[in-house]
Amino acid sequence: MIFHPNFYRLALLHRQLAEAERREARRQSASPFRLLRLKTLKLAVKERLAALTLRSLNPSARAALAL
């Protein structure tokens, strides 16, 4: 399986967003809007990672996952 060149960058961004979300949630006066924004961004990055992963699979492996 060959990963897209941006895979590592997106994986790093996902980890950074997860850490920022954890820090915000631990704050005494956590902003619900900032938490929502971080979660939305993290989900968008996760979906992009999944799309890149699927695209890098060969057709037979992709078909097996579709079942």
C-alpha positions in Angstrom: 0.0 0.0 0.0 1.4 3.4 -1.0 0.3 6.4 0.9 -0.4 9.8 -0.5 2.4 12.3 0.3 -0.1 14.4 2.4 -1.0 11.4 4.6 1.6 12.1 7.2 0.8 15.8 7.3 -2.9 15.1 7.7 -2.2 12.5 10.4 -0.1 15.0 12.3 -2.8 17.6 12.0 -5.4 15.2 13.3 -3.2 14.5 16.4 -2.7 18.2 17.0 -6.5 18.9 16.7 -7.2 16.0 19.1 -4.7 17.4 21.6 -6.1 20.9 21.3 -9.6 19.5 21.9 -8.4 17.7 25.0 -6.8 20.9 26.3 -9.9 23.0 25.6 -12.1 20.4 27.3 -9.9 20.4 30.5 -10.0 24.2 30.8 -12.1 25.6 33.6 -14.0 27.9 31.2 -14.1 25.7 28.1 -15.7 27.4 25.1 -18.4 25.1 23.6 -18.0 26.9 20.3 -14.3 26.3 20.2 -14.8 22.6 21.1 -17.4 22.2 18.4 -15.0 23.8 15.8 -12.1 21.6 16.8 -14.3 18.5 16.6 -15.6 19.5 13.2 -12.1 20.2 11.9 -10.9 16.9 13.3 -13.7 15.0 11.6 -13.0 16.6 8.3 -9.3 15.6 8.5 -10.3 12.1 9.5 -12.6 11.8 6.5 -9.8 13.1 4.2 -7.4 10.5 5.7 -9.9 7.7 5.1 -10.4 8.8 1.5 -6.6 8.9 0.9 -6.3 5.4 2.5 -9.1 4.0 0.4 -7.6 5.5 -2.8 -4.2 4.0 -2.0 -5.6 0.4 -1.8 -5.6 -1.8 -4.8 -9.0 -2.5 -6.5 -9.4 -6.0 -5.0 -8.8 -4.7 -1.4 -11.1 -1.8 -2.0 -13.9 -4.2 -3.2 -13.4 -6.3 -0.1 -13.9 -3.3 2.1 -17.1 -2.3 0.2 -18.8 -5.5 1.4 
